[in-house]
């Protein structure tokens, strides 16, 4: 059984027992959350597709980690102008453990 969910402007395929890194969600480590923005649920040959969402379908998750990703370097330069700017960015993320899918 798996589901397609939408969170943080992205879509993810999830199954019970998997770990998933998504855009930052509000909550503490160990908190349980439910994602109700479920687009599709497949259980063997039984496939249910929402238009755009499945009403009543939920994916229950547990927050495993709240952290920041590796730093990326953002560098801007304009030739012959002496303009150089170097910045770094660390994107916050939430790591989820998928516990179950209900339809």
Residue frames as a rotation matrix with the C-alpha (Angstrom) as fourth column:
UNK 1
0.584 0.812 0.000 0.00
0.812 -0.584 0.000 0.00
0.000 0.000 -1.000 0.00
UNK 2
-0.635 -0.749 -0.190 1.27
0.741 -0.660 0.124 3.47
-0.218 -0.062 0.974 -0.86
UNK 3
0.579 0.792 -0.193 -0.04
0.717 -0.608 -0.341 7.00
-0.388 0.059 -0.920 -1.20
UNK 4
-0.361 -0.578 0.732 0.85
0.758 -0.639 -0.131 10.20
0.544 0.507 0.669 -3.01
UNK 5
0.418 0.454 -0.787 0.79
0.840 -0.523 0.144 13.19
-0.346 -0.721 -0.600 -0.65
UNK 6
0.166 -0.339 0.926 1.40
0.524 -0.765 -0.374 16.90
0.835 0.547 0.050 -1.14
UNK 7
0.779 0.008 -0.627 3.26
0.568 -0.432 0.700 19.01
-0.265 -0.902 -0.341 1.42
UNK 8
0.075 -0.781 -0.620 5.50
0.200 -0.598 0.776 22.03
-0.977 -0.182 0.112 1.11
UNK 9
0.382 0.157 -0.911 4.52
-0.734 -0.548 -0.402 22.52
-0.562 0.822 -0.094 -2.53
UNK 10
-0.572 -0.606 -0.553 5.93
-0.806 0.540 0.242 19.11
0.152 0.584 -0.797 -3.52
UNK 11
0.638 0.762 -0.112 4.46
-0.743 0.647 0.172 15.65
0.204 -0.026 0.979 -4.03
UNK 12
-0.525 -0.803 0.281 5.86
-0.851 0.504 -0.150 12.50
-0.021 -0.318 -0.948 -2.41
UNK 13
0.302 0.517 -0.801 5.13
-0.392 0.833 0.390 8.79
0.869 0.197 0.454 -2.71
UNK 14
-0.432 -0.404 0.806 4.96
-0.888 0.036 -0.458 7.28
0.156 -0.914 -0.374 0.78
UNK 15
0.167 0.439 -0.883 4.40
-0.085 0.899 0.430 3.85
0.982 0.003 0.188 2.29
UNK 16
0.912 0.201 0.359 4.08
-0.361 -0.026 0.932 2.78
0.197 -0.979 0.049 5.94
UNK 17
0.743 -0.669 -0.023 7.44
0.522 0.558 0.646 2.40
-0.419 -0.492 0.763 7.66
UNK 18
0.214 -0.679 0.702 9.33
0.833 -0.248 -0.494 4.78
0.510 0.691 0.513 5.34
UNK 19
0.035 -0.274 -0.961 11.25
0.636 -0.736 0.232 7.89
-0.771 -0.619 0.149 6.36
UNK 20
0.302 0.217 0.928 10.77
0.894 -0.402 -0.197 11.08
0.330 0.890 -0.315 4.39
UNK 21
-0.561 -0.486 -0.670 12.44
0.640 -0.768 0.021 14.53
-0.525 -0.417 0.742 4.41
UNK 22
0.254 0.729 0.636 9.97
0.919 -0.387 0.076 17.34
0.301 0.566 -0.768 3.70
UNK 23
-0.294 -0.254 0.922 9.97
0.086 -0.967 -0.239 21.11
0.952 0.009 0.306 3.98
UNK 24
-0.971 -0.241 0.011 9.85
0.020 -0.124 -0.992 22.38
0.240 -0.963 0.125 7.57
UNK 25
0.049 0.991 -0.127 6.65
0.263 0.110 0.958 21.54
0.963 -0.081 -0.255 9.46
UNK 26
-0.148 -0.024 0.989 5.63
-0.804 -0.579 -0.135 22.95
0.576 -0.815 0.066 12.83
UNK 27
0.882 0.444 -0.160 6.07
-0.243 0.718 0.652 20.48
0.405 -0.536 0.741 15.70
UNK 28
0.184 -0.811 0.555 8.55
-0.959 -0.023 0.283 18.87
-0.217 -0.584 -0.782 18.04
UNK 29
-0.580 -0.473 -0.664 10.43
-0.592 0.804 -0.056 15.60
0.560 0.360 -0.746 17.78
UNK 30
-0.973 0.230 -0.025 8.11
0.201 0.789 -0.581 12.73
-0.113 -0.570 -0.814 18.70
UNK 31
-0.377 0.883 -0.279 4.89
-0.521 -0.452 -0.724 14.58
-0.766 -0.127 0.631 17.83
UNK 32
-0.528 0.328 0.784 2.35
0.684 0.711 0.164 12.79
-0.504 0.622 -0.599 15.67
UNK 33
-0.493 0.393 -0.776 0.83
-0.535 -0.840 -0.085 14.65
-0.686 0.373 0.625 12.75
UNK 34
0.015 0.555 0.832 -1.74
0.601 0.660 -0.451 13.79
-0.799 0.507 -0.324 10.10
UNK 35
-0.829 -0.241 -0.504 -1.40
-0.273 -0.612 0.742 14.88
-0.488 0.753 0.441 6.49
UNK 36
-0.022 0.928 0.373 -4.81
0.284 0.363 -0.887 15.11
-0.959 0.086 -0.271 4.86
UNK 37
0.322 0.036 -0.946 -3.63
-0.792 -0.538 -0.290 16.43
-0.519 0.842 -0.144 1.48
UNK 38
-0.388 -0.360 0.849 -3.67
0.030 0.915 0.402 12.95
-0.921 0.181 -0.344 -0.09
UNK 39
-0.265 0.215 -0.940 -3.84
-0.888 -0.434 0.151 12.86
-0.376 0.875 0.306 -3.89
UNK 40
0.237 0.288 -0.928 -3.88
-0.687 0.725 0.050 9.10
0.687 0.625 0.370 -4.53
UNK 41
-0.068 -0.245 0.967 -3.96
-0.824 0.560 0.084 5.81
-0.562 -0.791 -0.240 -2.59
UNK 42
0.148 0.049 -0.988 -3.02
-0.755 0.650 -0.080 2.46
0.638 0.758 0.133 -4.11
UNK 43
-0.095 -0.116 0.989 -3.54
-0.786 0.618 -0.003 -0.89
-0.611 -0.778 -0.150 -2.40
UNK 44
-0.405 -0.117 0.907 -2.59
0.340 0.901 0.269 -3.62
-0.849 0.417 -0.325 -4.87
UNK 45
-0.703 0.215 0.678 -4.99
0.688 -0.035 0.725 -3.31
0.179 0.976 -0.124 -7.80
UNK 46
0.430 0.878 -0.209 -7.36
0.902 -0.406 0.149 -1.02
0.046 -0.253 -0.966 -5.88
UNK 47
-0.724 -0.683 0.099 -6.36
0.687 -0.726 0.015 2.54
0.061 0.079 0.995 -6.89
UNK 48
0.483 0.843 -0.237 -8.23
0.858 -0.510 -0.067 5.62
-0.177 -0.171 -0.969 -5.71
UNK 49
-0.640 -0.653 0.404 -7.42
0.737 -0.671 0.084 8.97
0.216 0.351 0.911 -7.30
UNK 50
-0.018 0.605 -0.796 -8.73
0.676 -0.580 -0.456 12.28
-0.737 -0.546 -0.398 -5.96
UNK 51
-0.093 0.034 0.995 -9.79
0.887 -0.450 0.099 15.30
0.451 0.892 0.011 -7.96
UNK 52
0.234 -0.937 -0.261 -7.53
-0.537 0.099 -0.838 16.85
0.810 0.336 -0.480 -6.75
UNK 53
-0.675 -0.494 0.548 -7.68
-0.715 0.258 -0.650 15.38
0.179 -0.830 -0.527 -3.21
UNK 54
-0.409 0.528 -0.744 -9.20
0.309 0.847 0.432 12.24
0.858 -0.053 -0.510 -1.72
UNK 55
0.015 0.495 0.869 -11.80
-0.743 -0.576 0.342 13.23
0.669 -0.650 0.359 0.84
UNK 56
0.841 0.375 0.390 -11.37
-0.537 0.491 0.686 11.45
0.066 -0.786 0.614 4.16
UNK 57
0.671 -0.675 -0.306 -7.94
0.515 0.722 -0.463 9.99
0.534 0.153 0.832 3.33
UNK 58
0.810 -0.446 0.381 -5.14
-0.585 -0.668 0.461 10.67
0.048 -0.596 -0.802 5.82
UNK 59
0.324 -0.805 -0.497 -1.50
0.292 0.585 -0.757 9.73
0.900 0.100 0.425 6.29
UNK 60
0.994 -0.004 0.107 -0.35
-0.104 -0.284 0.953 9.56
0.026 -0.959 -0.283 9.91
UNK 61
0.305 -0.952 0.027 3.30
0.239 0.049 -0.970 10.45
0.922 0.302 0.242 10.58
UNK 62
0.817 -0.208 -0.538 5.68
0.523 -0.126 0.843 10.93
-0.244 -0.970 0.006 13.48
UNK 63
0.796 -0.579 0.174 8.30
-0.427 -0.742 -0.517 13.70
0.429 0.337 -0.838 13.52
UNK 64
0.742 -0.604 -0.291 11.72
0.658 0.739 0.143 12.07
0.128 -0.297 0.946 13.81
UNK 65
-0.281 -0.928 -0.246 14.03
0.899 -0.344 0.272 15.04
-0.337 -0.145 0.930 13.19
UNK 66
0.933 0.359 0.031 13.97
0.350 -0.880 -0.322 18.84
-0.088 0.311 -0.946 12.84
UNK 67
0.080 -0.987 -0.139 17.22
0.602 -0.064 0.796 20.07
-0.794 -0.148 0.590 11.31
UNK 68
0.564 -0.018 -0.826 18.87
-0.553 -0.751 -0.361 22.09
-0.613 0.660 -0.433 8.56
UNK 69
0.927 -0.230 0.295 20.31
0.371 0.666 -0.647 20.69
-0.048 0.709 0.704 5.33
UNK 70
-0.011 -1.000 -0.011 23.93
0.916 -0.014 0.401 21.10
-0.401 -0.006 0.916 4.25
UNK 71
0.204 0.022 -0.979 25.02
0.013 -1.000 -0.019 24.64
-0.979 -0.009 -0.204 3.44
UNK 72
0.351 -0.121 0.928 24.94
0.934 0.115 -0.338 25.76
-0.066 0.986 0.153 -0.17
UNK 73
-0.476 -0.607 -0.636 26.96
0.470 -0.787 0.400 28.72
-0.743 -0.109 0.660 -1.42
UNK 74
0.643 0.649 0.406 25.19
0.738 -0.385 -0.554 31.52
-0.203 0.656 -0.727 -3.29
UNK 75
-0.309 -0.862 -0.402 27.69
0.536 -0.507 0.675 33.65
-0.786 -0.007 0.618 -5.23
UNK 76
0.805 0.537 0.252 26.86
0.535 -0.474 -0.699 36.69
-0.256 0.698 -0.669 -7.36
UNK 77
-0.271 -0.911 -0.310 29.42
0.476 -0.407 0.780 38.49
-0.836 0.064 0.544 -9.51
UNK 78
0.914 0.406 0.003 29.25
0.213 -0.474 -0.855 41.23
-0.346 0.781 -0.519 -12.11
UNK 79
0.214 -0.901 0.378 32.23
0.969 0.244 0.034 41.34
-0.123 0.360 0.925 -14.41
UNK 80
-0.408 -0.609 0.681 34.38
0.695 -0.691 -0.202 44.47
0.593 0.391 0.704 -14.57
UNK 81
0.319 0.610 0.725 32.31
-0.052 -0.753 0.656 46.15
0.946 -0.248 -0.208 -11.85
UNK 82
-0.726 -0.655 0.211 34.05
-0.280 0.000 -0.960 44.90
0.629 -0.756 -0.183 -8.72
UNK 83
0.032 0.839 0.544 30.72
-0.989 -0.052 0.138 43.53
0.145 -0.542 0.828 -7.49
UNK 84
-0.471 -0.152 -0.869 30.97
-0.096 0.988 -0.121 40.20
0.877 0.027 -0.480 -5.65
UNK 85
-0.010 0.526 0.851 28.58
-0.991 -0.120 0.063 38.86
0.135 -0.842 0.522 -3.03
UNK 86
-0.569 -0.192 -0.800 28.97
-0.139 0.981 -0.137 35.49
0.811 0.034 -0.585 -1.32
UNK 87
-0.081 0.630 0.773 26.17
-0.994 -0.112 -0.013 34.14
0.078 -0.769 0.635 0.86
UNK 88
-0.958 -0.127 -0.256 25.37
-0.106 0.990 -0.094 30.75
0.266 -0.062 -0.962 2.35
UNK 89
-0.089 0.979 0.183 21.98
-0.946 -0.141 0.292 29.11
0.312 -0.147 0.939 2.91
UNK 90
-0.995 -0.088 -0.039 20.83
-0.070 0.937 -0.341 26.14
0.067 -0.337 -0.939 4.99
UNK 91
-0.310 0.944 -0.108 17.29
-0.576 -0.096 0.812 25.00
0.756 0.314 0.574 4.24
UNK 92
-0.582 0.159 0.797 15.35
-0.724 0.343 -0.598 23.76
-0.369 -0.926 -0.085 7.28
UNK 93
-0.354 0.478 -0.804 13.64
-0.491 0.636 0.595 20.37
0.796 0.605 0.010 6.93
UNK 94
0.049 0.436 0.899 11.52
-0.933 0.341 -0.115 17.93
-0.356 -0.833 0.423 8.90
UNK 95
-0.778 -0.299 -0.553 12.13
-0.471 0.860 0.198 14.19
0.416 0.415 -0.809 8.79
UNK 96
0.087 0.920 0.382 8.94
-0.992 0.117 -0.056 12.11
-0.096 -0.374 0.922 9.07
UNK 97
-0.970 -0.195 0.143 8.33
-0.184 0.979 0.083 8.43
-0.156 0.054 -0.986 9.71
UNK 98
-0.327 0.888 -0.324 5.17
-0.775 -0.056 0.630 7.23
0.541 0.457 0.706 7.98
UNK 99
-0.776 0.061 0.627 3.03
-0.485 0.577 -0.657 5.19
-0.402 -0.815 -0.418 10.39
UNK 100
-0.488 0.653 0.579 -0.14
0.570 0.741 -0.355 4.47
-0.661 0.157 -0.734 8.45
UNK 101
-0.946 0.287 -0.152 -2.48
-0.296 -0.568 0.768 5.32
0.134 0.771 0.622 5.60
UNK 102
-0.516 0.845 0.141 -6.24
0.432 0.399 -0.809 5.49
-0.740 -0.356 -0.571 6.10
UNK 103
-0.931 0.266 0.251 -8.85
0.161 -0.317 0.935 5.95
0.328 0.910 0.253 3.38
